Amino acid sequence: MVEAIDMGTVSARGQVAIPITIREKMHLKEGEKVLFFLEDGSLLIKKVESLSWAEITKPLREAHKKIKEEEVPELMHRLRKQKR
């Protein structure tokens, strides 16, 4: 289900401004952090909710030997549900 679609432009320094419609829907404010996920040519940007990089990646670091790559999306969904 698509909530919003908009387009940006990559600058010479590799920067992309997030369109205002997307920033408003995501409640993004200046200085907040986002994560970038790249999979099969698709880029997903997720707002970080007051978690440090170490906190975000800890479950993945602990489980990296126990899970297969194809299990990662399901793990992320479970972690998100636990957070709520």
Helices and strands as residue ranges (DSSP letters): H 20-26, E 34-39, E 42-47, H 53-63, G 69-71, H 72-83
